[in-house]
Amino acid sequence: MLVTFRTNAYANITMFGDVAIRLLKLMGHSGTVPSAILAEDVPAALERLKAAIAADKAAGADTPAAGTQGDEAEEPPVSLANRALPLIELLEAAVKRKSDVMWDR
């Protein structure tokens, strides 16, 4: 499943469903697809997401797993912080323009 985030303030962002749902839950949302956040709730959701990403980094969860072998060792995993960056930019643009944020499959 792919999830596409939309707002009038930024280009659409599409990401894999498992990552999108995890980020939605970090924002304090239920993870329901499709759904939306009203413009007045976007700043709080953005702050929760940023705080969760910072906590994830501090806990060392973004570091590659020790002892990976084969193809996994050649390509380091993409961190949650890197995966969240496009969504954070979309949310920041939505805050500036006071726009709702919607997502669907």
Residue frames as a rotation matrix with the C-alpha (Angstrom) as fourth column:
MET 1
0.580 0.814 0.000 0.00
0.814 -0.580 0.000 0.00
0.000 0.000 -1.000 0.00
LEU 2
-0.638 -0.673 0.376 1.12
0.662 -0.728 -0.179 3.55
0.394 0.134 0.909 -0.75
VAL 3
0.328 0.687 -0.649 -0.13
0.869 -0.489 -0.079 6.60
-0.371 -0.538 -0.757 1.16
THR 4
-0.343 -0.367 0.865 -0.23
0.714 -0.700 -0.014 10.06
0.610 0.612 0.502 -0.43
PHE 5
-0.136 0.208 -0.969 -0.20
0.788 -0.570 -0.233 13.18
-0.600 -0.795 -0.086 1.74
ARG 6
-0.192 0.180 0.965 -1.81
0.805 -0.533 0.260 16.31
0.561 0.827 -0.043 0.28
THR 7
0.053 0.276 -0.960 -2.09
0.672 -0.721 -0.170 19.97
-0.739 -0.636 -0.224 1.19
ASN 8
0.863 0.312 0.397 -2.67
0.504 -0.570 -0.648 23.15
0.024 0.760 -0.650 -0.79
ALA 9
0.836 -0.533 -0.132 0.65
-0.435 -0.788 0.436 24.50
-0.336 -0.307 -0.890 0.48
TYR 10
-0.225 -0.956 0.187 3.04
-0.711 0.292 0.640 21.83
-0.666 0.011 -0.745 -0.85
ALA 11
-0.262 0.048 -0.964 3.53
-0.829 0.500 0.250 19.14
0.494 0.865 -0.091 -3.47
ASN 12
0.802 0.596 0.038 2.00
-0.552 0.716 0.428 15.73
0.228 -0.364 0.903 -2.77
ILE 13
-0.384 -0.880 0.280 4.18
-0.923 0.354 -0.153 13.25
0.035 -0.317 -0.948 -0.86
THR 14
0.706 0.559 -0.435 3.80
-0.552 0.819 0.158 9.50
0.444 0.128 0.887 -1.42
MET 15
-0.427 -0.841 0.332 5.37
-0.889 0.325 -0.322 6.91
0.162 -0.433 -0.887 0.86
PHE 16
-0.606 0.154 -0.780 5.04
0.040 0.986 0.164 3.25
0.794 0.068 -0.604 1.73
GLY 17
0.331 0.934 0.134 2.06
-0.153 -0.088 0.984 2.51
0.931 -0.347 0.114 3.94
ASP 18
0.486 -0.158 -0.860 3.95
0.779 0.525 0.344 1.03
0.397 -0.837 0.378 6.88
VAL 19
-0.643 -0.758 -0.107 6.20
0.746 -0.589 -0.311 4.08
0.172 -0.280 0.944 7.16
ALA 20
-0.543 0.506 0.670 3.31
-0.123 -0.838 0.532 6.50
0.830 0.207 0.517 6.66
ILE 21
0.539 0.797 -0.273 1.22
0.133 0.240 0.962 4.85
0.832 -0.555 0.024 9.37
ARG 22
0.108 -0.587 -0.802 4.15
0.979 0.203 -0.017 4.86
0.173 -0.783 0.597 11.77
LEU 23
-0.851 -0.444 0.280 4.69
0.423 -0.896 -0.136 8.58
0.311 0.002 0.950 11.14
LEU 24
-0.128 0.893 0.431 0.97
-0.167 -0.447 0.879 9.29
0.978 0.040 0.206 11.56
LYS 25
0.621 0.342 -0.706 1.00
0.553 0.447 0.703 7.54
0.556 -0.827 0.088 14.93
LEU 26
-0.352 -0.820 -0.451 4.06
0.934 -0.277 -0.226 9.53
0.061 -0.500 0.864 15.98
MET 27
-0.781 0.146 0.608 2.07
0.037 -0.960 0.278 12.67
0.624 0.240 0.744 15.12
GLY 28
-0.864 0.472 0.176 -0.61
-0.240 -0.079 -0.968 11.55
-0.442 -0.878 0.182 17.56
HIS 29
-0.119 0.822 -0.556 -3.05
-0.989 -0.051 0.136 10.32
0.084 0.567 0.820 14.92
SER 30
0.449 0.413 0.792 -4.73
-0.559 0.822 -0.112 6.92
-0.698 -0.392 0.599 14.90
GLY 31
-0.671 -0.725 0.155 -3.05
-0.282 0.442 0.852 5.91
-0.686 0.528 -0.501 11.64
THR 32
0.190 0.849 0.493 -6.34
0.399 0.392 -0.829 5.65
-0.897 0.355 -0.264 9.78
VAL 33
-0.846 -0.380 -0.373 -6.10
-0.214 -0.400 0.891 5.92
-0.488 0.834 0.257 5.99
PRO 34
-0.298 -0.333 0.895 -7.78
0.506 -0.850 -0.148 7.99
0.809 0.409 0.422 4.53
SER 35
0.404 0.408 -0.819 -8.04
0.899 -0.343 0.273 10.85
-0.169 -0.846 -0.505 7.00
ALA 36
0.183 -0.307 0.934 -6.98
0.412 -0.839 -0.356 14.45
0.893 0.450 -0.027 7.60
ILE 37
-0.269 -0.246 -0.931 -5.70
0.928 -0.326 -0.181 16.98
-0.259 -0.913 0.316 10.10
LEU 38
0.772 0.584 0.252 -7.36
0.622 -0.776 -0.105 20.39
0.134 0.238 -0.962 10.25
ALA 39
0.257 -0.706 0.660 -5.12
0.263 -0.606 -0.751 23.43
0.930 0.367 0.029 9.78
GLU 40
0.441 -0.058 0.895 -5.38
-0.715 -0.626 0.312 24.45
0.542 -0.778 -0.318 13.44
ASP 41
0.889 -0.086 0.450 -4.15
-0.261 0.713 0.651 20.99
-0.376 -0.696 0.611 14.55
VAL 42
0.803 -0.595 -0.019 -1.19
0.262 0.381 -0.887 20.75
0.535 0.708 0.462 12.16
PRO 43
0.191 -0.810 0.554 1.31
-0.642 -0.530 -0.554 22.70
0.742 -0.250 -0.622 14.35
ALA 44
0.305 -0.034 0.952 0.79
-0.885 0.359 0.296 20.34
-0.351 -0.933 0.080 17.30
ALA 45
0.953 0.063 0.298 1.08
0.042 0.943 -0.331 17.27
-0.301 0.328 0.895 15.04
LEU 46
0.630 -0.770 0.095 4.31
-0.039 -0.153 -0.987 18.65
0.775 0.619 -0.127 13.55
GLU 47
0.080 -0.608 0.790 5.81
-0.917 -0.356 -0.181 19.24
0.391 -0.710 -0.586 17.00
ARG 48
0.588 0.179 0.789 4.87
-0.568 0.786 0.245 15.73
-0.577 -0.592 0.564 18.16
LEU 49
0.968 -0.237 0.080 6.48
0.220 0.654 -0.723 14.25
0.119 0.718 0.686 15.03
LYS 50
0.367 -0.879 0.303 9.68
-0.345 -0.431 -0.834 16.27
0.864 0.202 -0.461 15.48
ALA 51
0.149 -0.273 0.950 9.89
-0.988 -0.014 0.151 15.31
-0.027 -0.962 -0.272 19.16
ALA 52
0.808 0.206 0.552 9.38
-0.244 0.970 -0.003 11.62
-0.536 -0.132 0.834 18.35
ILE 53
0.826 -0.564 0.011 12.07
0.186 0.254 -0.949 11.72
0.532 0.786 0.315 15.65
ALA 54
0.146 -0.786 0.601 14.49
-0.707 -0.507 -0.493 13.43
0.692 -0.353 -0.630 18.06
ALA 55
0.337 0.045 0.940 13.76
-0.846 0.453 0.282 10.81
-0.413 -0.891 0.191 20.72
ASP 56
0.982 0.036 0.186 14.26
0.054 0.888 -0.457 8.04
-0.181 0.459 0.870 18.15
LYS 57
0.527 -0.843 0.110 17.65
-0.095 -0.187 -0.978 9.50
0.845 0.505 -0.179 17.20
ALA 58
0.073 -0.490 0.868 18.67
-0.934 -0.339 -0.113 9.92
0.350 -0.803 -0.483 20.86
ALA 59
0.591 0.232 0.773 17.78
-0.576 0.792 0.203 6.30
-0.565 -0.565 0.601 21.56
GLY 60
-0.488 -0.870 -0.069 20.06
-0.630 0.296 0.718 5.22
-0.604 0.394 -0.693 18.72
ALA 61
0.187 0.662 0.726 17.22
0.121 0.718 -0.686 3.53
-0.975 0.216 0.054 16.84
ASP 62
0.877 0.176 -0.448 18.36
-0.370 -0.350 -0.861 5.10
-0.308 0.920 -0.242 13.56
THR 63
-0.132 -0.987 -0.096 21.74
-0.891 0.076 0.447 3.37
-0.434 0.145 -0.889 13.56
PRO 64
0.109 0.140 -0.984 22.26
-0.742 0.670 0.013 0.34
0.662 0.729 0.176 11.29
ALA 65
0.907 0.291 0.304 21.79
-0.419 0.688 0.593 -3.03
-0.037 -0.665 0.746 12.95
ALA 66
-0.071 -0.973 0.218 24.98
-0.925 0.146 0.350 -4.71
-0.372 -0.177 -0.911 14.10
GLY 67
-0.532 -0.285 0.798 25.96
-0.168 0.959 0.230 -7.92
-0.830 -0.012 -0.557 12.36
THR 68
0.628 0.743 -0.233 24.05
-0.397 0.048 -0.917 -7.40
-0.669 0.668 0.325 9.12
GLN 69
-0.396 -0.758 0.518 25.30
0.066 0.539 0.840 -9.58
-0.916 0.367 -0.164 6.31
GLY 70
-0.224 0.263 0.938 24.99
0.903 0.419 0.098 -9.94
-0.368 0.869 -0.332 2.57
ASP 71
-0.235 0.206 0.950 23.17
0.718 -0.622 0.312 -7.29
0.655 0.755 -0.002 0.56
GLU 72
0.792 0.595 -0.138 21.88
0.514 -0.528 0.676 -5.60
0.329 -0.606 -0.724 3.72
ALA 73
0.331 -0.757 -0.563 25.46
0.667 -0.234 0.708 -4.78
-0.668 -0.609 0.427 4.78
GLU 74
-0.535 -0.568 0.626 26.15
0.844 -0.326 0.426 -3.08
-0.038 0.756 0.653 1.45
GLU 75
-0.351 0.500 0.792 23.20
0.186 -0.791 0.582 -0.69
0.918 0.351 0.185 1.65
PRO 76
-0.978 -0.010 -0.210 22.63
0.210 -0.141 -0.968 0.99
-0.020 -0.990 0.140 4.99
PRO 77
-0.172 0.985 -0.024 18.99
0.985 0.172 0.019 1.25
0.023 -0.021 -1.000 6.07
VAL 78
-0.390 0.165 0.906 17.18
0.183 -0.951 0.251 4.55
0.903 0.263 0.341 5.61
SER 79
-0.928 -0.018 -0.373 16.64
0.373 -0.084 -0.924 6.14
-0.015 -0.996 0.085 9.00
LEU 80
0.021 0.988 -0.156 13.22
0.991 -0.041 -0.125 7.16
-0.129 -0.152 -0.980 10.26
ALA 81
0.037 -0.080 -0.996 14.42
0.248 -0.965 0.087 10.77
-0.968 -0.251 -0.016 10.39
ASN 82
-0.871 -0.403 -0.283 15.29
-0.177 -0.280 0.943 10.66
-0.459 0.871 0.173 6.68
ARG 83
-0.679 0.687 0.259 11.99
0.699 0.497 0.514 9.02
0.224 0.530 -0.818 5.78
ALA 84
0.150 0.785 -0.601 10.10
0.906 -0.352 -0.234 11.66
-0.396 -0.510 -0.764 7.78
LEU 85
-0.651 -0.551 -0.522 11.85
0.383 -0.832 0.401 14.66
-0.656 0.061 0.753 6.20
PRO 86
-0.869 0.353 0.347 9.48
0.227 -0.339 0.913 15.12
0.440 0.872 0.215 3.22
LEU 87
0.099 0.951 -0.291 6.45
0.788 0.104 0.606 14.88
0.607 -0.290 -0.740 5.52
ILE 88
-0.027 -0.190 -0.981 7.99
0.841 -0.536 0.081 17.36
-0.541 -0.823 0.174 7.96
GLU 89
-0.933 -0.345 -0.105 8.54
0.221 -0.776 0.590 19.80
-0.285 0.528 0.800 5.08
LEU 90
-0.505 0.833 0.225 4.93
0.405 -0.002 0.914 19.33
0.762 0.553 -0.336 3.95
LEU 91
0.277 0.623 -0.731 3.65
0.939 -0.016 0.342 19.95
0.201 -0.782 -0.590 7.48
GLU 92
-0.413 -0.508 -0.756 5.83
0.636 -0.755 0.159 23.05
-0.652 -0.415 0.635 7.87
ALA 93
-0.969 0.108 0.223 4.45
0.124 -0.569 0.813 24.46
0.214 0.815 0.538 4.61
ALA 94
-0.131 0.984 -0.119 0.90
0.618 0.174 0.767 23.68
0.775 0.027 -0.631 5.77
VAL 95
0.067 0.087 -0.994 1.54
0.945 -0.326 0.036 25.53
-0.321 -0.942 -0.104 9.04
LYS 96
-0.802 -0.480 -0.355 2.82
0.349 -0.860 0.373 28.61
-0.485 0.175 0.857 7.17
ARG 97
-0.875 0.484 0.019 -0.20
-0.208 -0.411 0.887 28.70
0.437 0.773 0.461 4.84
LYS 98
-0.612 0.643 0.460 -2.67
-0.575 0.036 -0.817 27.48
-0.542 -0.765 0.348 7.47
SER 99
-0.161 0.469 -0.869 -3.76
-0.867 0.353 0.351 24.58
0.471 0.810 0.350 5.27
ASP 100
0.630 0.418 0.654 -5.40
-0.637 0.760 0.127 21.27
-0.445 -0.497 0.745 6.13
VAL 101
-0.572 -0.765 -0.296 -3.40
-0.818 0.508 0.269 18.08
-0.056 0.396 -0.916 5.52
MET 102
0.591 0.789 0.170 -5.12
-0.734 0.613 -0.293 15.03
-0.335 0.048 0.941 4.02
TRP 103
-0.640 -0.762 -0.097 -3.92
-0.728 0.560 0.395 11.55
-0.247 0.323 -0.914 3.12
ASP 104
0.589 0.797 0.135 -5.30
-0.667 0.574 -0.475 8.58
-0.456 0.189 0.870 1.24
ARG 105
0.102 -0.500 0.860 -4.28
0.230 0.853 0.469 5.42
-0.968 0.150 0.202 -0.58
